[in-house]
Amino acid sequence: MTAPTALWIAHVEVTDPAAYGRYAALATEAIAAHGGVFLARATRYVQLEGHDRARNVVARFPSLEAAVACYNSPAYQAALDHARGAAIRDLVVVEEVAP
């Protein structure tokens, strides 16, 4: 039996677009290096409940462990240095349910 895939879900309010752009470019590389694939990235959305943040990102990883390893990797942490102070973010990783 294979491990379930996992979704990396971020809700972001960008406060410094230039710095956040540097984060996004570096984070994209780190996410891809860990098998992450973007499913949604700042696309149209409808906020039905909770706090509205205009940038919503969903990426699929091969496993929960791969997503967490990506977050903790030196490459992603270097990218994250650009996001600190440039955005208000919530990030969660959840395993997908098998169909």
N, C-alpha and C positions, 0 to 999 in steps of 0.2 A: 504494500500500500504506500502510495506517495504522500508526502507531507502536503497539507493544504496550502494554497497560495495565500498571500496576505495583501491587504490594501493599506497604503500609506495615505492618510487623509489629512490635509492641511487646510485651515481656514485662516486667511491672512488679510491684514489691513496694512498696506504699504504706506510708510510715512516718509521715506527717502527713496524715490524711484531710481536714482542713479546707483546708489549702493545696493539696492535690492536687485537691480539688473546684473550687477557683478556676481551677487550670490546665485542668481538663477542660472547664469552661464556655467559656473563651476559646479553647482549642485546637479545640473543635468548630466554632466560627465560622471560624477560620483554615483548617481542613481543608476545610470546605464551600466557602469562597471560592476554593480551588484545584481544585475539581472532585472532592474526595475524598468517598467514600461509605463509611460503616461497614458491614462485613460481620459482624464479631464485636466485642463490647465487654463484657468482664467477664462473659461467659456461661459455661456449664458447660464443663469441659474435663477431660481425663485426661492427666497428665504421664507419658510413657512413658520418656523419657530426659532427661538433663541437669538443670540447676538449675530447681527449681520456683519460679515466681512466680505468685501467685494471680490477677493481673489480666493478661489477654491481650487485645490489641486488634489487629484487622486492618481496614485501610481500603483501598479500591481507588481509584487515581488514574488519570486519562486517560493518563499516561505517567510514566516514571521521572523525567523532567525536571520535571514538574509536582509530583511528590512532594517532590523535593529543593528546588524553589523554595518550596514551602509551608514546609518546615523552616527555610529561610533567611529567610523573610519577617519583616518587623518585627512583624506581628500574632502569628505563632507564637512568635517569640523572646520577646515580652512575656508570652505564656502560659507559656512554658517557665521564666521567672523564678520562677513559683509552684511548679513541680515540682522545681526544684533544692533539695536538702535535704529534700524531702518524699517522695522515692521513690528506689528503686534501679531503674534502667531499662536495658534493651537495646532498641535500635531498628535495624531494617534495612529497606531498600527493595529489592525484587526485581521484575524484569520477569516478567510472566506469559507462559506458553507458549501460543501459539495452539492452539486445539482441533483 
